[in-house]
Structure formats: structure tokens, C-alpha cells
Amino acid sequence: MVTIREEAFRDVAAREALLDAAYGDSRFTKASERLRDGRLPADGLALVAVERGRIVGTVRLWHVTAGPGRPALLLGPLAVDPACRNRGIGSALVRRAIARARLAGHRAILLIGDAPYYGRFGFAAESAGELWMPGRFERDRLLALELKAGALAGARGLIAATGAVAPKPDLAALVAMDRRRQRTRAHRALAA
Ligand SMILES: CC(C)(COP(=O)(O)OP(=O)(O)OC[C@H]1O[C@@H](n2cnc3c(N)ncnc32)[C@H](O)[C@@H]1OP(=O)(O)O)[C@@H](O)C(=O)NCCC(=O)NCCS
């Protein structure tokens, strides 16, 4: 059975592996990455799908402004383990994310993605027609969903990141973690 829950720190490595498998290195060059880089996702809106203890899907939403003074969320990246696709996991993640965003009082969700996929959840290009991503993007892939009617009426301008800045990793902690991992690996090799 697949369950959807909030992402925890221990899920980060599995989530990153999933995103590498789904998007490869190009994921770091996307315009949407400029809006996520160095930021924390919106509270309660980093979700994972889990099956038998394994992360098989991921989606996160981020605070942005849709033109000046117009708070919204940016959805992405969404990915499902290639071995688990076409079982409704991606749809379940998107639907859960939308429901949670609505419950939390957010007004609109933007994303860059395939309209034939995201259309089923109500995303469309029309209400994002006067918005611009910070970098190259395909206009017909910039989609929006209003959670409150009229939330994007007249929206015009640059989409900009507004989320909390992620704390910088502490080098000493990273080195210590690496040493611990090396020691554990050495102990395992000795025990084998
Ligand atoms: C896109 C993705 C998240 C869908 O996850 P999933 O769990 O397989 O999705 P679901 O099972 O909920 O939905 C499957 C349906 O979506 C369709 N679909 C999947 N990707 C699609 C796409 N890029 N465009 C249009 N339809 C798509 C499937 O054909 C299937 O259609 P059906 O319901 O008519 O049979 C997954 O394929 C993935 O991680 N892809 C790699 C990332 C990617 O390509 N993203 C681009 C999408 S913007």
C-alpha cells in the first residue's frame, strides 16, 4: 500500500535519488530551480509517497509571488519512481498537495509542466499568461490553478521566490557525518 506523508530529514537522500532518476542533471538548470534554490519549501507542503518503507514519489511546494504583492505557491519537482508509474501515485501526490495548500489558506499554485498531465487537476495556462519565470521557460508550460476565485486576476510580472531562506550547511557537521559514515562502512567491511 502506498501512503503519502510529510517529508522528513531522513528522506532527503532517497528523494534526491528519485529526482536524479526522473530528471537527470538538467533539473539544476531549470528556471523553476532559481525559485527553489536556497529556500525552504512551504510548511507542510513537502510530501513523499512511501511503499513498504521506500520513497516512491515526491512533490514540494514553494512560496513565491506571482508578480508584485501576490502570494502564491510553486509546485515542483514532482517525480515518481519509474518502476511505480501509472498507478496513480503522481496524481495522489498532486491532489494531496492541492488539498493541503487549500486548507492552509494559500490562494494559487503555479508550476512549469505538461498541460496534458496537469490539466486533470485544473491547472491551465490562461491565468498565468502575463507572468514570467526568472530565466528561459516555455510559455505554454507555465500553468496555474486558483485556489481562491480571482486570486490571479490581473496577475502580471515576474515570479519571485519569497520562501524562508534555508540554513547553510555547517561544514564541521558535514565532515563529522562523512567520517561517521566512513567508520560505519569500515566496521561493516571488517564484520563481513
Ligand atoms: C509525471 C509523473 C510524475 C506521473 O506520475 P504517475 O504516478 O505515473 O502518474 P499517475 O499514475 O497519477 O498518472 C498516469 C497518467 O498520466 C499520464 N502521464 C504521465 N506523464 C505525462 C505527461 N508528461 N504528459 C501527459 N500525461 C502524462 C499517463 O499516460 C497516465 O495516463 P492515463 O491515466 O490516461 O493512463 C511521472 O511520470 C514522472 O515522475 N515522470 C518524470 C518526470 C516528468 O517527466 N515530469 C514531466 C511531467 S510535467
The ligand as a MOL file (V3000), in Angstrom:
LIG
                    3D

  0  0  0     0  0            999 V3000
M  V30 BEGIN CTAB
M  V30 COUNTS 48 50 0 0 0
M  V30 BEGIN ATOM
M  V30 1 C 4.7840 12.6600 -14.4790 0
M  V30 2 C 4.8200 11.6270 -13.3670 0
M  V30 3 C 5.0190 12.3290 -12.0320 0
M  V30 4 C 3.4550 10.9040 -13.3400 0
M  V30 5 O 3.4400 10.0070 -12.2480 0
M  V30 6 P 2.4930 8.7140 -12.2260 0
M  V30 7 O 2.4220 8.2110 -10.8470 0
M  V30 8 O 2.9070 7.7710 -13.2960 0
M  V30 9 O 1.1120 9.4000 -12.6630 0
M  V30 10 P -0.3510 8.8050 -12.4950 0
M  V30 11 O -0.2840 7.3180 -12.3480 0
M  V30 12 O -1.0580 9.5780 -11.4800 0
M  V30 13 O -0.9810 9.1880 -13.8950 0
M  V30 14 C -0.6860 8.4300 -15.0250 0
M  V30 15 C -1.3650 9.0870 -16.2160 0
M  V30 16 O -0.6760 10.2980 -16.5310 0
M  V30 17 C -0.2260 10.2400 -17.8640 0
M  V30 18 N 1.0230 10.9890 -17.9500 0
M  V30 19 C 2.1840 10.7460 -17.2960 0
M  V30 20 N 3.1050 11.6690 -17.6400 0
M  V30 21 C 2.5030 12.5090 -18.5120 0
M  V30 22 C 2.9340 13.6540 -19.2190 0
M  V30 23 N 4.1710 14.1180 -19.0920 0
M  V30 24 N 2.0350 14.2610 -20.0220 0
M  V30 25 C 0.7760 13.7820 -20.1590 0
M  V30 26 N 0.3050 12.7030 -19.4960 0
M  V30 27 C 1.1700 12.0700 -18.6950 0
M  V30 28 C -0.0630 8.7530 -18.1430 0
M  V30 29 O -0.0840 8.4870 -19.5120 0
M  V30 30 C -1.2940 8.1990 -17.4390 0
M  V30 31 O -2.4250 8.4720 -18.2130 0
M  V30 32 P -3.8260 7.6470 -18.0210 0
M  V30 33 O -4.3300 7.9470 -16.6280 0
M  V30 34 O -4.7110 8.2070 -19.0740 0
M  V30 35 O -3.4570 6.2060 -18.2070 0
M  V30 36 C 5.9010 10.5660 -13.6150 0
M  V30 37 O 5.7160 10.0060 -14.8970 0
M  V30 38 C 7.3120 11.1010 -13.5090 0
M  V30 39 O 7.9090 11.1560 -12.4280 0
M  V30 40 N 7.8740 11.4840 -14.6530 0
M  V30 41 C 9.2520 12.0130 -14.6800 0
M  V30 42 C 9.1920 13.4680 -14.5380 0
M  V30 43 C 8.4890 14.0810 -15.7060 0
M  V30 44 O 8.5740 13.6410 -16.8340 0
M  V30 45 N 7.7830 15.1290 -15.4600 0
M  V30 46 C 7.0820 15.7740 -16.5280 0
M  V30 47 C 5.6660 15.9230 -16.1440 0
M  V30 48 S 5.4470 17.6330 -16.0700 0
M  V30 END ATOM
M  V30 BEGIN BOND
M  V30 1 1 1 2
M  V30 2 1 2 3
M  V30 3 1 2 4
M  V30 4 1 2 36
M  V30 5 1 4 5
M  V30 6 1 5 6
M  V30 7 2 6 7
M  V30 8 1 6 8
M  V30 9 1 6 9
M  V30 10 1 9 10
M  V30 11 2 10 11
M  V30 12 1 10 12
M  V30 13 1 10 13
M  V30 14 1 13 14
M  V30 15 1 14 15
M  V30 16 1 15 16
M  V30 17 1 15 30
M  V30 18 1 16 17
M  V30 19 1 17 18
M  V30 20 1 17 28
M  V30 21 1 18 19
M  V30 22 1 18 27
M  V30 23 2 19 20
M  V30 24 1 20 21
M  V30 25 1 21 22
M  V30 26 2 21 27
M  V30 27 1 22 23
M  V30 28 2 22 24
M  V30 29 1 24 25
M  V30 30 2 25 26
M  V30 31 1 26 27
M  V30 32 1 28 29
M  V30 33 1 28 30
M  V30 34 1 30 31
M  V30 35 1 31 32
M  V30 36 2 32 33
M  V30 37 1 32 34
M  V30 38 1 32 35
M  V30 39 1 36 37
M  V30 40 1 36 38
M  V30 41 2 38 39
M  V30 42 1 38 40
M  V30 43 1 40 41
M  V30 44 1 41 42
M  V30 45 1 42 43
M  V30 46 2 43 44
M  V30 47 1 43 45
M  V30 48 1 45 46
M  V30 49 1 46 47
M  V30 50 1 47 48
M  V30 END BOND
M  V30 END CTAB
M  END
